[in-house]
């Protein structure tokens, strides 16, 4: 059943109100923010709607270590929530990092901030440090930047900055499942280290592994205001 229809059937909200709740970032499915009203869910899925708009907005950034999972499911591994205070168990991760990856992840109860990071229309940048198991040619890096197809669809342009023969920085504006690892497999190499270092204007910087801190206002504004500015530019050009 479509998510918006499911919410309406649960008498949580009307179909139209369900669309608004989902699109404004107030709905989570199995602990993950969902902004697509048409996604299919079943009675086995845990659907949570945050209807309390008066709740204090809290946003933190965390340096996720390798081996920790972005989930509350202990069967998958050590949950990320073990690294934050009990008072923050109502925060939700914005996006994911797989178990073997490390680096920056944002947790928040702010649906607007979550949407601006995840929405495909906004194209919020995510930057990663990548180290692979074999030397990369300039041609391979160019393919990663411009020419990779996944699941029959060409990826959006990435930005690549070489560090040395086997490592580089990559900035993406989309987030498919295990995207960087799969991209590297396309150029015959395997990722041996993957660390996210930036989401929009929020940077990992000197944050210690396994530690967290509240987002500063300028970090939140770097995402919200940038999105608003781009929206106004598109409107001014009639796009």
Helices and strands as residue ranges (DSSP letters): H 3-9, H 15-23, E 27-29, E 32-33, E 47-49, E 59-64, E 68-69, G 74-76, E 78-79, G 80-83, G 86-88, E 92-93, E 102-108, H 111-118, E 126-132, H 138-142, I 143-147, E 149-150, E 153-154, E 159-164, E 167-172, H 179-186, E 191-199, E 202-203, E 212-214, H 217-236
